[in-house]
Amino acid sequence: MKKHVLVSLILVFSLCCLAACGGKQSESSSDTTPAQKETTQVPKTSASETSASAQTEPAPETSALPDTPFGKAAAGGQLLSETELKEWEAFFAPRVFSYLLISSYKEPAEIDLFELLQNGIFTADSELPLSPAMDGKETALLKERYPETKNYPGPISKLPVKEINTLLEQYLGIQLEQTEKKGLDRFMVLSEYDSYYTKPEGGHNAVQLIEAAKMPDGRMLFHWEIADNSEPNPTNHNGIVCLEQESGRWLIRSNERLE
C-alpha cells in the first residue's frame, strides 16, 4: 500500500514539473515573437507612394533652349556656357570655315564646290597651302581654251585636285570623287594639270559663333554668323553647322543656311 502511495506521489510531482516547464517555454516563445516581427516590419510608405513621391520631385535644372530654328534643331541637347563657346571660337578661327559654311548641305557629299572654291580658297588668310603658281605653258594653254581669261584684270587662281582632296578630307572626311561634284562644272579645267581654275571675286569674313549645344550622341551644333560687307546691300549670313568627332578629329556633318 505504501508503495502505491509513493508511486502516485512521484507521478503527481513529475506532472507538476512538466507543467511548469511548459509554461516557461510558452513565455520564452512569446518574448521572441515581437523581435521577429520588428525585423520583418514593412515600410510605412508603399511602392506606389514612393513612385508618386519621386514623380513630384523637381527635375534637375537644365539650360533652356530658345524657341528659334537653332533651339528646335538642338532639342534634347545642352547649351554651352559662354566660357565653353569661347573655347570653340579658336577652332572656327581659320578663314577656311567661312568658305565651308557658305552653302547648305545635309551631308558632306552635297556641298556646293563652286561656293566653296570660287574665290580661290588656297590663300594666306584661309590657313591652307597657297595655290601653286602657273608656269608659262600652263597659262598659255588656259588662255587658249578659255579666251575670256585674256582680258581678265585680276589673277587666275589654280585649284589642284590634290589640294582640293586634302581640304575635303581635313574638314569633311571625304574625297572629291565622293562628292556629288555640285558646281564643279562652273570652273575652268585643264586635265593635263589635274587642276581647276577660278577668277576670284573676293573673300569672306571670319565666322562668329552665336550659340552652341552638345547633343546626347556627342555631336555639336553651332549657330554661326558671317558678316557680309558687300555693296549695296550688306547682310549677315547665318546658319547651323553640325560637327561630329571621328578618330580624334572634328568633322563637319551638315550645314544649314538660315536665310
ABEGO torsion letter per residue (X at the ends): XAAAAAAAAAAAAAAAAAAAAAAAAAAAAAAAAAAAAAAABBBABBAAAAAAAAAABBBBBBBBBBBBAAAAAABGBBBBBAAAAAAAAAAAABAAAAAAAABBBABAAABBAAAAAAAGABBAAAGBBBBBBBBAAAAAAAAAABAAAAABABBBBBBBAAAAAAAAAAAAGBBAAABAGBGAAABBBBAAAGBBBBBBAEBBBBBBBABBBBBAAGBBBBBBBBBBABOABBBBBBBBBBBBBBGGBBBBABBBBAX
